[in-house]
Amino acid sequence: MDRRTLSLTLLLSLLAAPALAQTVEAEAAPVAAPVAAMVAPQAREHVVLTTSAGDIVIALDPAAPVTSANFLRYVDDKRFDGTDFYRGMVIAPGMGLIQGGANNAPNRILPPIPDEPTSQTGLRHTDGAVSMARYEPGSATGDFFIILGDVPSLDASASDPGFAVFGHVIDGMDVVRQILAAPKSATEGEGFMRGQMLDPRIAILSARRLAVTVADPR
C-alpha cells in the first residue's frame, strides 16, 4: 500500500469513528459553556486514564491550548468515566492506533471545538501521540486516539488538514500495545472500521488530573 492510499484509508476510517452509537447509563450532562469560556492550561498538565488493562499517563501540550482544555473539561466533569477504548486499528507491525472516549453519547459530549492542526501547533503524530477523532475539521468533541509508531500521514499538509495532536503518552505504552493487540470482532463496525472493534471493549474506569509533576522521558 503506497503512502497516498494509506493516508486516504486512515482519514476515511478515522472520520467515520465518532458516528458509532453507544448506550451509556449516566446522568444527563450539564449545559456546556461556550468554547471561549474554556481556560486553556498554562503549564503542562498530566492525566491518568485508569483502564481495565492498566494505567495510561498522558502529558497535555500547551501548544494545543483549546484541544487540551477541551480534554480537561471531559476529565474534570468525569465524562470519560465509564466509557471505553472501543477500537484498535493495526496499520503494520508495531504501528497503529487505539481509539476511545465518549463515542458520541449525547449525555456525554460537549460542543465541538475549533481545529488546531499540526501545521499550527508544530506537534506530530509520532509514537505515543494523543490526537482527536472527528468528522470534518472543527467537529471534534470527546473521542481521541493514541498512536503507536510514527504515522506522518495524519499530520496536516498543504492538501490535507490532518488531525489535532494535543499530547503524548509518557507512561503506559505497554498498556496501549496490549489494547491494540486485544481481540476484535470480525463483524462489528461499518465500512473501514469492520474488524477493528475491540471485543470485549477495554473499559476506561476513570480519568483524573495528576496533582504531581511526572517526569517526561522525551
PEBELRA-V137756 format. One record per backbone hydrogen bond with DSSP energy under -0.5 kcal/mol. NH is the residue of the N-H (numbers start at 1). CO is the residue of the C=O. E is the energy in kcal/mol with one decimal. If there is no record, write none. Layout:
# PEBELRA-V137756
nh=[NH & NH]
co=[CO & CO]
e=[E & E]
This chain:
# PEBELRA-V137756
nh=[6 & 7 & 8 & 9 & 10 & 11 & 12 & 13 & 14 & 15 & 16 & 17 & 17 & 18 & 19 & 20 & 24 & 26 & 37 & 38 & 40 & 47 & 48 & 49 & 49 & 50 & 50 & 51 & 51 & 52 & 54 & 56 & 57 & 58 & 58 & 59 & 60 & 60 & 61 & 62 & 64 & 65 & 68 & 69 & 70 & 71 & 72 & 73 & 74 & 75 & 76 & 77 & 78 & 79 & 80 & 82 & 83 & 83 & 84 & 85 & 86 & 86 & 87 & 88 & 89 & 90 & 91 & 91 & 92 & 95 & 96 & 97 & 98 & 99 & 100 & 101 & 102 & 105 & 108 & 109 & 113 & 120 & 121 & 122 & 126 & 128 & 129 & 130 & 131 & 132 & 133 & 139 & 140 & 144 & 145 & 146 & 147 & 148 & 151 & 151 & 154 & 155 & 157 & 160 & 163 & 165 & 166 & 167 & 168 & 169 & 170 & 171 & 175 & 176 & 177 & 178 & 179 & 180 & 181 & 182 & 185 & 193 & 194 & 195 & 196 & 197 & 198 & 199 & 202 & 203 & 204 & 205 & 205 & 206 & 208 & 210 & 217]
co=[2 & 3 & 4 & 5 & 6 & 7 & 8 & 9 & 10 & 11 & 12 & 13 & 14 & 14 & 16 & 17 & 22 & 24 & 34 & 35 & 38 & 58 & 208 & 47 & 56 & 48 & 206 & 49 & 54 & 203 & 51 & 49 & 171 & 47 & 56 & 168 & 45 & 58 & 166 & 60 & 61 & 62 & 64 & 65 & 66 & 67 & 68 & 69 & 70 & 71 & 72 & 73 & 75 & 74 & 74 & 204 & 80 & 204 & 101 & 202 & 84 & 99 & 99 & 196 & 97 & 88 & 89 & 95 & 95 & 92 & 148 & 89 & 146 & 87 & 144 & 84 & 142 & 102 & 105 & 105 & 140 & 117 & 117 & 118 & 124 & 147 & 126 & 167 & 145 & 164 & 143 & 136 & 113 & 100 & 131 & 98 & 129 & 96 & 125 & 149 & 151 & 152 & 160 & 157 & 154 & 163 & 130 & 130 & 59 & 128 & 57 & 57 & 172 & 172 & 173 & 174 & 175 & 176 & 177 & 179 & 197 & 190 & 191 & 188 & 193 & 188 & 86 & 183 & 85 & 201 & 83 & 50 & 203 & 50 & 48 & 46 & 215]
e=[-2.6 & -2.7 & -2.2 & -2.6 & -2.5 & -2.5 & -2.5 & -2.2 & -2.5 & -2.4 & -1.3 & -0.7 & -0.7 & -0.5 & -1.6 & -1.8 & -0.6 & -1.0 & -1.8 & -2.0 & -0.8 & -2.6 & -2.8 & -0.5 & -3.2 & -0.7 & -2.4 & -0.8 & -1.8 & -2.0 & -1.1 & -2.1 & -3.2 & -3.3 & -0.5 & -2.8 & -3.0 & -0.6 & -2.9 & -0.5 & -2.1 & -0.6 & -2.6 & -2.3 & -2.2 & -2.2 & -2.3 & -1.8 & -1.7 & -2.0 & -3.4 & -2.3 & -1.4 & -2.4 & -0.8 & -2.1 & -2.1 & -0.7 & -0.7 & -3.2 & -0.7 & -1.7 & -1.6 & -2.7 & -2.9 & -0.7 & -0.6 & -2.1 & -1.6 & -2.8 & -2.1 & -1.9 & -1.8 & -2.1 & -2.4 & -1.5 & -2.9 & -1.8 & -2.2 & -2.1 & -1.7 & -1.6 & -2.1 & -2.4 & -1.9 & -2.6 & -2.6 & -2.9 & -2.7 & -1.5 & -2.0 & -1.3 & -0.5 & -2.4 & -2.8 & -2.5 & -2.6 & -2.7 & -2.9 & -0.5 & -1.9 & -1.8 & -3.5 & -0.6 & -2.3 & -0.9 & -2.7 & -1.1 & -1.9 & -2.7 & -2.5 & -1.3 & -0.6 & -1.8 & -2.5 & -1.8 & -2.4 & -2.3 & -1.8 & -1.2 & -2.8 & -2.2 & -1.6 & -1.5 & -2.3 & -0.5 & -1.8 & -2.4 & -2.1 & -0.7 & -2.6 & -2.1 & -0.9 & -1.4 & -1.9 & -2.7 & -0.6]
